[in-house]
């Protein structure tokens, strides 16, 4: 059984708590309530919107079912060698339950439902969407089920023979955080497209700016790859020296900017497209096959462009909602020795139901 636990806990929920009573305040405590009020007022600002543009959530609780299809591709190239690896796409299904800004979910890989170690995949994603600020946290460890999707070894005309070969000699890991600020947050709602906690009533867009940190690890058995390729073509295949490493760790600090637009093309319907480009300063170290020295013997520093794309199609009448969303990320590393490019993403379809009206909306209906 493969699991993905998504816990979207909004720290700005504190802003919905009622203000303390002002009927009786002692002289000794007069300063403390004043300070708390200022803090709450600041926190409330994170979800401040204009009613003409955005309809807030009407209900306390939410249940949802979803199905997700994931994709990953990893490419290494050096000299005249290029190898593209990717596992078979995975399909996950599962239920979700939410209370205001707190969401719990559990998804299963439909091909590997069980408790065996081989059926588990190390993957965790957490996304927090408020009107003003968004945060993405992700942890991924993939490998052992890669297949060769494309290969170029010099001018070998039989390179097509390698395509589709299983290869378990590579493991790729990624751990990171990305935070961004939405400038036009009072009129544009990211949660309307990706958290279903508000409804965009009028088409609107916004510029965004953010920062992030990512740590990537690559463990690569180049000798196993050479043996696999050699057995396929019937003679010895040697990789370029730039691909002869055992492990590499990448660290990057990124500054990003982008634009998102919510198109309300019919009542209760929304299409969102969002793009962010990041200027990432990256460093790495690893172990190289032709160097006896271990540790920091493969240093380089460079700057590359990374990208994040989000798309969402939503129907939401505040009681029922359904839709689809897609998120894709790229991480690129380019050095004088080799190049690496990791692309991963997911496509999700969902349907959900909100229930138990909030107090203010019960009064309106009464």
C-alpha positions in Angstrom: 0.0 0.0 0.0 1.3 3.3 -1.0 0.4 6.4 1.0 0.4 10.1 0.7 -0.6 12.1 3.7 -1.7 15.7 3.0 -2.3 17.9 6.0 -3.1 21.5 4.9 -3.2 23.4 8.2 -3.8 27.1 7.9 -2.1 29.1 10.6 -4.2 32.0 9.5 -7.3 30.3 11.0 -6.5 32.1 14.2 -7.9 35.1 12.6 -11.4 33.7 12.7 -11.5 33.5 16.4 -13.8 36.0 18.1 -12.3 39.0 19.7 -12.0 39.0 23.5 -14.8 40.7 25.4 -14.2 44.3 26.3 -16.8 44.5 29.2 -14.3 44.3 32.0 -10.5 44.8 31.7 -8.3 45.1 34.8 -5.6 47.8 34.9 -2.8 45.1 35.0 -4.1 43.4 31.8 -5.0 46.4 29.7 -1.7 46.2 27.6 -1.8 42.5 26.8 -5.3 42.3 25.2 -4.3 45.3 23.0 -1.2 43.4 21.7 -3.2 40.2 21.0 -5.8 42.2 19.1 -3.0 43.7 16.9 -1.7 40.2 16.2 -5.1 38.9 15.3 -5.8 41.8 13.1 -2.5 41.2 11.2 -3.3 37.5 10.8 -6.8 38.3 9.5 -5.2 40.3 6.7 -3.8 37.1 5.1 -7.3 36.2 4.0 -8.8 39.6 3.4 -10.8 39.7 0.2 -13.3 42.0 -1.6 -16.8 40.5 -1.8 -17.5 41.7 -5.3 -14.7 39.6 -6.6 -14.5 36.6 -4.2 -17.2 34.6 -2.4 -15.9 33.1 0.9 -16.5 29.6 2.1 -20.0 29.1 3.5 -19.5 25.8 5.3 -17.5 24.3 8.2 -16.8 20.8 6.9 -15.9 19.2 3.6 -15.6 15.6 2.2 -13.9 14.9 -1.1 -12.8 11.9 -3.2 -10.0 12.2 -5.8 -8.0 10.3 -8.3 -4.4 11.3 -9.2 -2.1 10.4 -12.0 1.6 11.1 -11.4 4.5 11.6 -13.9 8.3 11.8 -13.6 11.2 12.1 -16.0 14.9 12.3 -15.2 17.5 13.0 -17.9 21.3 12.9 -17.6 23.6 14.0 -20.4 27.4 14.4 -20.8 29.4 14.7 -24.0 27.6 12.5 -26.6 25.7 10.5 -23.9 22.1 11.2 -23.0 20.0 8.9 -20.8 16.3 9.6 -20.0 14.7 7.5 -17.2 11.2 7.5 -15.9 9.0 5.0 -14.0 5.6 3.9 -15.2 2.9 6.5 -14.3 1.1 5.8 -11.1 -2.6 6.2 -10.3 -3.8 6.9 -6.8 -7.3 7.2 -5.3 -8.5 8.2 -1.9 -10.8 10.1 0.4 -10.3 13.5 2.1 -12.0 15.2 5.0 -11.7 18.9 5.9 -12.7 21.3 8.7 -12.2 24.9 7.8 -8.5 25.0 6.8 -7.5 21.6 8.2 -7.5 18.8 5.6 -6.7 15.1 6.0 -6.2 12.7 3.1 -5.1 9.2 2.4 -4.5 7.9 -1.1 -3.7 4.4 -2.4 -1.7 3.2 -5.4 -4.3 1.1 -7.1 -1.7 -1.3 -8.5 0.1 -1.8 -5.1 -2.6 -2.0 -2.4 -1.0 -3.9 0.4 1.4 -3.6 3.4 4.6 -5.0 1.8 7.6 -2.8 1.8 7.8 -2.9 -2.0 4.4 -1.4 -2.2 5.3 1.8 -0.3 6.6 4.9 -1.9 8.2 7.7 0.0 6.2 10.8 -1.1 4.8 13.7 0.9 3.3 16.9 -0.4 1.8 19.8 1.6 0.3 22.9 0.0 -1.1 25.9 1.9 -3.2 28.3 -0.1 -4.4 31.6 1.5 -5.5 34.7 -0.3 -2.2 36.5 0.3 0.5 33.8 0.7 1.1 30.3 -0.6 3.5 27.6 0.7 4.5 24.3 -1.0 6.4 21.6 0.9 7.5 18.4 -0.8 9.5 15.3 -0.1 10.1 12.6 -2.7 12.2 9.5 -2.9 11.8 7.7 -6.2 13.8 4.9 -8.0 14.3 1.2 -8.4 11.4 1.1 -10.9 12.9 3.3 -13.6 12.8 2.4 -17.2 15.0 3.7 -20.0 12.8 5.9 -22.2 15.4 7.4 -24.5 19.2 7.0 -25.0 21.9 8.4 -27.1 25.4 6.8 -27.0 27.5 8.5 -29.6 26.4 7.7 -33.1 25.2 4.2 -32.3 22.4 3.5 -34.7 21.0 0.8 -32.4 20.2 3.1 -29.6 16.5 2.4 -30.1 17.2 -1.1 -28.7 17.6 0.4 -25.2 14.3 2.1 -25.0 11.9 0.6 -22.4 14.6 -1.4 -20.6 14.1 -1.7 -16.8 16.9 0.0 -14.9 17.1 -0.1 -11.1 20.5 1.6 -10.7 19.3 5.1 -10.1 17.5 6.8 -7.1 16.4 10.4 -7.1 15.3 12.3 -4.1 14.0 15.8 -3.6 13.1 17.8 -0.5 12.1 21.4 -0.7 10.0 24.4 0.3 8.6 27.2 -1.9 6.7 30.2 -0.6 5.2 33.0 -2.7 3.3 36.3 -2.2 0.1 37.1 -4.3 0.0 40.9 -4.9 -3.6 41.2 -6.0 -4.9 39.0 -3.2 -8.1 40.9 -2.4 -9.5 40.3 -5.9 -7.7 37.2 -7.1 -8.2 33.9 -5.3 -5.7 31.0 -5.5 -7.8 28.9 -3.1 -10.7 29.1 -5.5 -8.7 27.2 -8.1 -6.7 24.8 -5.9 -8.3 24.5 -2.4 -12.0 25.0 -3.2 -12.3 27.1 -0.1 -13.6 30.2 -2.0 -15.3 31.0 -5.2 -14.0 33.5 -7.8 -17.0 35.5 -9.0 -15.3 37.9 -11.6 -12.3 37.1 -13.8 -9.1 38.4 -12.4 -5.3 37.9 -12.3 -2.3 38.6 -10.1 1.5 38.9 -10.2 3.4 36.7 -7.7 6.9 36.7 -6.2 8.5 34.1 -4.0 11.5 32.3 -2.7 12.4 28.6 -2.1 15.0 26.0 -1.1 15.5 22.5 -2.6 17.8 19.7 -1.8 18.2 17.0 -4.5 20.1 13.7 -4.3 21.1 11.4 -7.1 22.5 7.9 -6.6 23.7 6.4 -9.8 25.2 3.0 -10.6 26.9 3.9 -13.9 28.7 0.4 -14.0 25.3 -1.3 -13.9 24.1 0.9 -16.7 27.1 0.2 -18.8 26.6 -3.6 -18.3 22.9 -3.3 -19.2 23.6 -1.4 -22.4 26.5 -3.7 -23.4 24.4 -6.8 -23.0 21.8 -5.3 -25.3 24.1 -4.3 -28.2 26.5 -7.2 -27.9 29.7 -5.2 -27.4 31.2 -3.1 -24.6 29.5 0.3 -24.1 31.4 3.0 -22.2 29.8 6.1 -20.8 31.3 9.6 -20.9 33.5 10.3 -17.9 31.1 13.1 -16.8 28.4 10.5 -16.1 30.8 8.3 -14.0 29.7 9.3 -10.5 28.2 7.4 -7.6 26.2 10.1 -5.9 25.5 13.8 -6.2 23.8 16.2 -3.8 22.3 19.5 -5.1 21.3 22.5 -3.1 19.6 25.5 -4.6 18.2 28.7 -3.4 15.6 30.2 -5.7 13.9 33.6 -6.2 10.8 33.3 -8.4 8.2 35.4 -10.1 5.2 34.7 -12.1 1.6 35.4 -13.0 -1.8 33.6 -12.4 -5.2 34.3 -13.9 -8.6 33.0 -12.9 -11.1 33.0 -15.9 -14.7 32.8 -14.8 -16.3 31.7 -18.1 -19.7 30.8 -16.6 -21.5 31.0 -13.3 -19.8 28.8 -10.7 -17.1 27.8 -13.3 -13.4 28.7 -13.2 -10.3 28.0 -15.2 -6.9 29.0 -13.7 -3.5 29.1 -15.4 -0.4 29.9 -13.3 3.3 30.1 -14.2 6.3 30.8 -12.1 10.0 31.1 -13.2 12.7 30.8 -10.7 16.3 32.0 -10.8 18.1 29.4 -8.8 21.7 29.6 -7.4 22.8 26.0 -7.1 25.7 24.2 -5.5 26.5 20.4 -5.4 29.1 17.9 -4.3 29.5 14.1 -4.9 31.7 11.2 -5.5 33.4 10.8 -8.9 34.5 7.4 -10.2 37.9 8.5 -11.5 38.9 10.4 -8.4 40.1 8.5 -5.2 39.4 11.5 -2.9 36.0 11.3 -1.3 33.7 14.1 -0.1 33.7 17.6 -1.6 35.7 16.7 -4.7 33.1 17.5 -7.3 32.2 21.1 -6.6 30.5 23.6 -8.9 28.3 26.7 -8.6 26.0 28.0 -11.3 22.7 29.6 -11.9 19.8 28.0 -13.8 16.1 28.6 -14.5 13.4 26.3 -12.9 9.7 26.4 -13.5 6.4 25.7 -11.8 3.1 25.5 -13.8 -0.4 25.1 -12.3 -3.7 24.6 -14.1 -7.1 24.2 -12.6 -10.7 23.7 -13.9 -13.4 24.0 -11.1 -17.1 24.0 -10.7 -18.1 25.2 -7.2 -21.6 26.4 -6.1 -20.4 26.6 -2.4 -22.3 23.3 -1.6 -20.9 20.9 -4.3 -17.7 21.2 -6.1 -15.8 19.2 -8.8 -12.8 19.7 -11.0 -9.4 18.9 -12.3 -5.9 20.3 -11.5 -2.4 19.8 -12.8 0.9 20.8 -11.3 4.3 20.4 -13.0 7.8 21.3 -11.7 11.2 21.3 -13.4 14.6 21.3 -11.8 17.6 21.8 -14.1 21.4 21.5 -13.4 24.0 22.5 -16.0 27.7 22.2 -15.5 30.8 21.9 -17.7 30.8 18.2 -16.8 27.2 17.1 -17.2 23.6 18.2 -17.3 20.6 16.9 -15.3 16.9 17.7 -15.7 14.2 16.4 -13.4 10.5 16.9 -14.3 7.6 15.7 -12.2 4.0 16.5 -11.9 0.5 15.2 -11.3 -3.0 15.4 -12.8 -5.9 15.2 -10.3 -9.7 14.8 -10.7 -11.9 15.3 -7.7 -15.5 15.7 -6.4 -16.6 17.0 -3.0 -19.4 18.2 -0.8 -19.5 21.0 1.9 -21.8 20.7 4.9 -22.8 22.5 8.1 -23.3 26.2 7.4 -21.2 28.7 9.3 -23.1 30.7 11.8 -23.2 33.9 9.8 -24.8 32.2 6.8 -27.3 30.3 8.9 -28.5 33.7 10.1 -28.8 35.0 6.5 -31.0 32.0 5.5 -33.1 32.4 8.6 
